[in-house]
């Protein structure tokens, strides 16, 4: 899972990032509201931890901006403010949850896990689409119709995880490149195509009717072909 930290206080941002990376999350950091909006709009993040007091745009404005554009990325609002009115403002702006500084690490992680479970709509982290179920912990994908399963490589797992979590949407090659290889990687689009081919072959191997369709000039879409 990939998480964005939008926090202008460097020590706090670094501390949260270290905590999340220790828990095996992928983390990127930004330090102002405009950068946060741009990053969230990329569509590569599963969750954003968003501070209220930031330059250029505050957290309330960031949440309102991305929600007005139809972006549903879960937002955990993080702030030193504790008044009820501020919490209400944050939730009304589009935040999904609210955590007041100072906070305990266990509570931060628990709230993040809860928001991520809500996003994929499964209690155990297993993602499902069509006739397949993806076990992210075990790195395996299983077809319910055939009973066949296969182990996935790291990048195949992350591709399928991202596409199932964003089912019904066309995912661009740029989103996949950033999601799988990161902003600072030199990976080219042909890397995406190579690993997309591997992922398709794994779905075919287990006999799934789920298909990864290429959308010309845009990217890819996960579809379920249940026609005999």
Secondary structure, DSSP 8 states (H G I E B T S, - for coil): -EEEEE-S-HHHHHHHHHHHHHTT-EEEEE-BHHHHHHHHHTT--SEEEEESS-BSS-HHHHHHHHHHTT---EEEEEES---HHHHHHHHHHT-SEEEESS--HHHHHHHHHHHHHHHHT-TTSEEEETTEEEETTTTEEEETTT--EEE--HHHHHHHHHHHHTTTS-EEHHHHHHHHH-TT----HHHHHHHHHHHHHHHHHTT--EEEEEETTTEEEEEE----
